[in-house]
């Protein structure tokens, strides 16, 4: 089995605070994006925090690994972690860019992982 993986980390600031509190909209977006990108969702869990900033955290268990996120509406910030094995996560990344729009600041980094990837540093 191919263990080549792509691990992308997202930091998005300037996102709409109401969207970052909306567990249903976030859940539907991430689930639809994963399905449209032809990843196999084994299970998912979303939790809405009621105290403090009313953020949302979500986890999607994939047969190819996982996608997770955590929002901080009070800071207009969301962190997203996408790790996929055996298949590139480019379609998921494109969906994220489209969903959060042009008025956000995005910092992203992708690592290539696996048993045949040379490790430097």
C-alpha positions in Angstrom: 0.0 0.0 0.0 1.2 3.5 -0.9 1.9 5.5 2.3 2.9 8.7 0.5 1.0 11.5 2.3 0.2 15.1 2.1 -0.2 17.1 5.3 -1.5 20.6 4.9 -1.9 23.1 7.8 -4.0 26.2 7.4 -4.2 29.3 9.5 -7.0 31.6 8.2 -7.6 35.0 9.8 -10.2 37.6 9.0 -12.9 35.0 8.5 -16.6 35.9 9.2 -17.2 35.5 12.9 -20.8 34.3 12.4 -19.6 31.6 10.0 -17.0 30.5 12.5 -19.8 30.0 15.1 -22.0 28.1 12.7 -21.4 24.4 13.4 -24.0 23.3 10.7 -22.5 25.4 7.9 -18.9 24.3 8.7 -19.9 20.7 9.0 -21.8 20.6 5.7 -19.0 22.4 3.9 -16.2 20.1 5.1 -18.2 17.0 4.6 -19.3 18.0 1.1 -15.7 19.0 0.2 -14.4 15.7 1.3 -17.0 13.7 -0.6 -16.6 15.9 -3.7 -12.8 15.3 -3.5 -13.5 11.5 -3.5 -12.2 10.9 0.0 -13.8 8.2 2.1 -15.4 9.6 5.3 -15.5 6.8 7.9 -16.9 9.0 10.7 -17.2 12.6 11.8 -17.6 14.6 15.0 -18.4 18.3 15.5 -18.7 20.1 18.8 -20.0 23.6 19.4 -18.6 25.4 22.4 -21.2 27.4 24.4 -19.0 29.3 26.7 -16.4 31.9 25.7 -16.1 32.6 22.0 -18.6 30.0 20.9 -16.1 28.3 18.6 -16.5 25.0 16.8 -14.2 22.0 16.5 -14.6 19.2 14.0 -12.9 16.0 13.1 -13.4 13.8 10.0 -11.9 10.3 10.1 -11.0 9.3 6.6 -9.8 5.9 5.3 -7.0 8.1 3.9 -6.3 9.8 7.3 -8.1 12.9 8.7 -9.3 16.5 8.5 -9.7 18.5 11.6 -10.5 22.2 12.4 -11.0 24.5 15.3 -12.5 28.0 15.2 -12.0 31.1 17.3 -14.8 33.4 16.2 -13.7 36.1 18.7 -10.4 36.4 16.8 -12.0 35.6 13.4 -9.5 32.7 13.1 -9.8 29.0 12.0 -7.0 26.4 12.1 -7.4 23.5 9.7 -5.3 20.3 9.5 -5.6 18.0 6.4 -3.6 14.8 6.2 -4.2 12.3 3.4 -2.3 9.2 2.5 -2.0 7.7 -0.9 -3.8 10.5 -2.5 -3.1 14.2 -3.0 -5.3 16.6 -1.0 -5.3 19.4 -3.7 -9.0 19.3 -4.3 -9.7 19.8 -0.6 -7.4 22.7 -0.5 -9.1 24.4 -3.5 -12.5 24.0 -1.7 -11.2 25.7 1.4 -9.9 28.6 -0.6 -13.2 29.1 -2.3 -15.3 28.7 0.9 -13.6 31.3 3.0 -13.4 33.9 0.2 -11.0 36.7 -0.8 -11.2 38.8 2.3 -9.2 36.6 4.5 -5.5 36.2 5.2 -4.2 32.6 4.7 -1.1 31.0 5.8 -0.6 27.4 4.6 2.1 24.8 4.5 2.1 21.3 3.0 4.5 18.6 4.0 5.1 15.4 2.0 5.2 12.4 4.3 5.8 8.7 4.0 8.4 5.9 4.4 10.1 6.9 1.1 10.3 10.6 1.7 13.8 11.7 2.7 13.9 13.7 6.0 16.2 16.6 6.1 17.0 19.1 8.9 
